[in-house]
Amino acid sequence: MDTKHEKKILTIDEAAAILSETLEEVAERKTTVRRATAVARLALAFAKVVEISQLKARVEFLEQILKKRT
């Protein structure tokens, strides 16, 4: 894989830190509310993806348990 285009996947903690930093920047007037709103929307979308991924893993786990019972 081309190292110039490697994609890093954020963790929940990193996303929370970005939100926290953005909130501080708004309070200190270092960034706009418009930018902060965009960051918050992206964080919400990210949270939904994480939630769906976790639910998928749980369903797959339960399906494997059910397969073993039959």
Backbone torsions as a table, in degrees:
resi	resn	phi	psi	omega
1	MET	NA	140.5	-179.9
2	ASP	-67.8	119.4	-176.3
3	THR	-66.4	-21.6	178.5
4	LYS	-68.4	-25.3	-174.9
5	HIS	-116.1	19.2	177.2
6	GLU	-64.6	138.9	-179.0
7	LYS	-103.8	132.4	177.9
8	LYS	-102.6	129.8	178.1
9	ILE	-93.1	128.4	179.7
10	LEU	-70.7	152.3	170.4
11	THR	-95.6	167.4	177.0
12	ILE	-60.0	-41.2	-179.4
13	ASP	-63.5	-39.6	178.6
14	GLU	-66.9	-40.9	178.3
15	ALA	-64.0	-41.0	178.0
16	ALA	-63.4	-39.1	178.6
17	ALA	-64.8	-40.4	178.2
18	ILE	-62.7	-43.3	177.9
19	LEU	-62.1	-43.3	179.9
20	SER	-63.2	-44.2	178.9
21	GLU	-63.1	-39.8	-179.9
22	THR	-64.9	-42.0	177.7
23	LEU	-60.9	-42.6	177.0
24	GLU	-62.5	-40.9	179.7
25	GLU	-64.5	-36.6	176.7
26	VAL	-66.1	-45.4	-179.5
27	ALA	-61.3	-35.1	-180.0
28	GLU	-89.4	3.3	-179.0
29	ARG	58.7	34.5	176.5
30	LYS	-93.0	-12.1	176.8
31	THR	-145.3	166.5	-176.4
32	THR	-90.7	159.1	175.5
33	VAL	-65.2	-34.6	178.5
34	ARG	-59.6	-45.9	178.7
35	ARG	-65.3	-42.3	179.8
36	ALA	-62.3	-37.8	177.9
37	THR	-64.2	-41.9	177.9
38	ALA	-62.6	-43.1	178.6
39	VAL	-62.7	-42.5	179.8
40	ALA	-64.0	-39.5	178.3
41	ARG	-64.9	-41.3	177.2
42	LEU	-64.1	-39.9	179.1
43	ALA	-64.8	-38.3	177.8
44	LEU	-64.2	-44.0	177.4
45	ALA	-61.8	-42.2	178.4
46	PHE	-61.7	-43.5	179.5
47	ALA	-61.1	-38.7	178.4
48	LYS	-65.5	-41.1	178.4
49	VAL	-62.8	-42.9	178.9
50	VAL	-63.1	-44.6	-179.9
51	GLU	-61.1	-45.0	178.9
52	ILE	-62.7	-41.1	179.1
53	SER	-62.5	-42.7	178.7
54	GLN	-66.0	-40.6	178.3
55	LEU	-64.8	-39.7	178.2
56	LYS	-60.4	-44.9	180.0
57	ALA	-62.6	-39.6	179.2
58	ARG	-65.9	-43.7	179.5
59	VAL	-62.6	-44.3	178.8
60	GLU	-61.4	-39.9	178.1
61	PHE	-62.6	-46.6	179.6
62	LEU	-64.9	-37.3	178.0
63	GLU	-63.5	-39.2	178.4
64	GLN	-65.8	-39.7	178.2
65	ILE	-64.2	-43.2	179.7
66	LEU	-64.8	-36.4	178.4
67	LYS	-64.4	-36.9	-179.7
68	LYS	-69.0	-28.7	-178.8
69	ARG	-76.1	-23.6	-177.1
70	THR	-98.2	NA	NA
